[in-house]
Amino acid sequence: MSSKHTGSAVWSGGLKDGGGKISTQSGAMDNVQYGFHARFEDGPGTNPEELIGAAHAGCFTMALSGILAEAGLTAQQLSTTATVTLDKMDGNFAITEVHLNLVARIAGADQQKFEEAALKAKQNCPVSKLLNTHITLDARLES
């Protein structure tokens, strides 16, 4: 099975004085502003790192839901935040780390099985596989 989805960007102007708009095929984002000021300062709009973070958090959380289902468990809630680190290295910018922070409520889950499921989701979600960087995970089970 193959599935293709698109995102698009349009940019005008220079790096610091220019700006762009990002859209998704689904229309969930339609001409959302992005630019230097949103990326490196507190300017309005979005930036690639937070979009990658949202994509990774969504992918990981969905993957974990499937893994839990295979174990006969259903989460009342899975809440994931992905923090994407952008660093300047050797004069160029690079995404150097993604940290996943998960808080979950799952009736009937024990800590060991929960941690195993979370690790399996981290290793196997398609966005984790895409990102060739150090990915960390904090997973906390709430009662």
C-alpha distance (Angstrom), angle and dihedral (degrees) to the residues before:
residue distance angle dihedral
M1 . . .
S2 3.78 . .
S3 3.77 127.4 .
K4 3.80 126.6 -174.9
H5 3.79 126.3 -166.1
T6 3.76 128.7 174.2
G7 3.75 138.9 -143.3
S8 3.76 123.0 -175.2
A9 3.77 139.4 -163.6
V10 3.79 134.5 -165.1
W11 3.83 121.1 -165.2
S12 3.79 132.8 -172.0
G13 3.80 128.5 -174.8
G14 3.77 133.8 6.0
L15 3.79 128.4 -36.6
K16 3.80 98.0 -92.4
D17 3.80 101.8 25.0
G18 3.78 97.6 36.7
G19 3.75 132.8 75.5
G20 3.71 144.3 -168.1
K21 3.75 147.9 -155.8
I22 3.80 127.1 -126.4
S23 3.80 125.1 -155.7
T24 3.78 137.6 178.0
Q25 3.77 129.0 -141.4
S26 3.81 91.4 -119.3
G27 3.79 92.4 54.2
A28 3.81 91.8 -120.7
M29 3.79 84.3 126.4
D30 3.78 116.4 29.6
N31 3.79 118.4 -179.9
V32 3.81 94.0 -28.6
Q33 3.79 111.2 -179.7
Y34 3.80 120.0 -112.1
G35 3.76 134.7 166.2
F36 3.77 149.8 127.4
H37 3.80 94.2 -60.3
A38 3.82 92.7 51.9
R39 3.79 90.6 47.2
F40 3.79 103.0 44.2
E41 3.79 104.4 17.2
D42 3.80 135.3 28.5
G43 3.79 95.4 -82.5
P44 3.79 124.8 141.3
G45 3.77 122.1 -87.8
T46 3.76 135.6 38.5
N47 3.79 135.9 -70.3
P48 3.80 137.1 -147.8
E49 3.81 94.2 -103.6
E50 3.80 95.3 57.3
L51 3.81 89.9 45.4
I52 3.81 90.0 52.2
G53 3.81 88.4 47.6
A54 3.80 91.9 51.9
A55 3.81 91.3 46.7
H56 3.80 92.4 48.5
A57 3.81 93.7 46.0
G58 3.80 90.9 49.2
C59 3.80 94.6 46.1
F60 3.80 94.6 46.0
T61 3.80 93.1 46.8
M62 3.80 92.6 48.8
A63 3.81 91.0 47.9
L64 3.81 90.9 50.3
S65 3.79 90.5 51.2
G66 3.81 89.3 56.0
I67 3.79 93.3 47.0
L68 3.80 90.7 49.9
A69 3.81 90.0 50.1
E70 3.81 89.5 54.3
A71 3.83 86.9 55.6
G72 3.81 91.4 49.9
L73 3.82 93.7 -106.0
T74 3.79 130.9 125.5
A75 3.77 121.2 -164.6
Q76 3.76 120.7 -132.4
Q77 3.81 85.4 -154.9
L78 3.78 139.1 -6.5
S79 3.80 114.3 -170.1
T80 3.81 118.0 -175.4
T81 3.79 131.6 179.5
A82 3.80 118.9 -170.0
T83 3.80 114.9 -158.6
V84 3.80 111.5 -159.7
T85 3.81 116.9 -159.2
L86 3.80 119.4 -149.3
D87 3.82 113.7 -167.7
K88 3.78 134.3 176.2
M89 3.79 109.3 -120.6
D90 3.80 125.4 176.1
G91 3.80 90.2 -13.4
N92 3.80 94.4 -52.2
F93 3.77 133.2 90.5
A94 3.79 120.7 -114.4
I95 3.77 136.3 174.2
T96 3.79 99.3 -119.2
E97 3.78 103.7 174.5
V98 3.76 146.1 10.5
H99 3.79 118.6 -159.7
L100 3.80 117.8 -163.3
N101 3.79 116.8 -155.8
L102 3.81 113.5 -168.5
V103 3.79 129.0 -174.4
A104 3.80 114.9 -176.4
R105 3.78 141.1 -178.1
I106 3.80 110.5 -159.8
A107 3.79 120.9 162.0
G108 3.79 112.1 -134.3
A109 3.80 96.6 12.6
D110 3.77 121.9 131.3
Q111 3.80 122.8 -150.0
Q112 3.81 97.0 -110.3
K113 3.81 95.7 49.8
F114 3.80 90.1 43.4
E115 3.81 92.5 52.6
E116 3.82 91.3 46.5
A117 3.81 90.9 51.2
A118 3.82 92.3 47.1
L119 3.81 92.0 49.6
K120 3.81 91.2 48.4
A121 3.82 89.7 51.2
K122 3.82 91.2 48.6
Q123 3.79 91.6 51.6
N124 3.79 97.3 42.5
C125 3.78 109.7 35.5
P126 3.82 108.4 111.2
V127 3.81 94.1 -122.2
S128 3.83 91.1 53.2
K129 3.79 88.1 52.4
L130 3.80 90.7 48.9
L131 3.77 95.8 51.8
N132 3.78 110.9 78.2
T133 3.78 95.2 -160.1
H134 3.77 141.7 93.1
I135 3.81 107.4 -71.6
T136 3.78 119.1 -168.2
L137 3.78 130.4 -172.4
D138 3.78 137.5 -155.6
A139 3.80 112.3 -170.0
R140 3.79 121.7 -174.4
L141 3.79 123.9 -178.3
E142 3.79 114.6 -150.0
S143 3.77 124.3 -161.3
